[in-house]
Amino acid sequence: MAIEIGWQTSAEGSSEVWLMNRGQWVCKLFQQSPDASRDDRAIVKEWADKSDALDEFLEMMHLEGMFDLETLRRLLSEHAPLRGIWERLRELCSEAGDIGEYPATHIFVVPQPFPHEETQAVFPQEYVSGALEAWSHYEAGALDALRSPNLGMVLGKIGALVGQRLGLEVGPSVHFGDWLVEAITGWSMGHGNDRTIARMETVALEAAYGNDNLRGRAFYTPTFWADYRPAIPAVVAYLQELS
């Protein structure tokens, strides 16, 4: 797997390294000085071809002297803003399998959405900003901050990517993402799959608590993330049976 990049020339004459997706310009990653040599560009291209993830590529650019540590930290924050949410979902899903590191080349935060594959998630910046604000309040102890609609929108698409990482086809992975949204935020994604989501929740409750009389929701249950770990493999197995 490689990172697709391209170069543009700024008004000042500097070379800008851009992240690309199937030939489309996505966002600027960093800027090289006007006196950057062909060897510098070759180094950038070499590491783009070798890197399996965007954060790996940026880290190597720092090690190659393309920018300083402060710039690296800023770039990682800008281009992997949802890493904290991803890592929480990774822990939640651990009993069903490892969903891997944050997929920076599959999650894009941009001013304007662009056409993309079903295996990618593209978010307007305003949704992500709202989701991160809610997540920050949640991590500070406000459980009901998870009721944020923006967080629900973000979790739905990320949840679908998580489902795919757990072996689900694209269709069932959408159900998985929708179920995660309801379990974490209480919001319904309105995809007309309410019966499927209800059955998934019954399966989840039986796996988590041994019966379907209890109901766990992250926005009011402090132990949700630990309680629902056994639920994930059960829900994934149920969706695999449906497909």
Secondary structure, 3 states (H helix, E strand, C coil): CCCCEEEEECCCCCEEEEEEECCEEEEEEEEECCCCCHHHHHHHHHHHHHCCCHHHHHHHHHHCCCCCHHHHHHHHHHHCCCHHHHHHHHHHCCCCCCCCCCCCCCEEEECCCCCCCCCCEEEEHHHHHHHHHHHHHHHCCCHHHHHCHHHHHHHHHHHHHHHHHCCCCHHHHHHHHHHHHHHHHCCCCCCCCHHHHHHHHHHHHHHHHCCCCCCCCCCCCCCHHHHCCCHHHHHHHHHHHHC
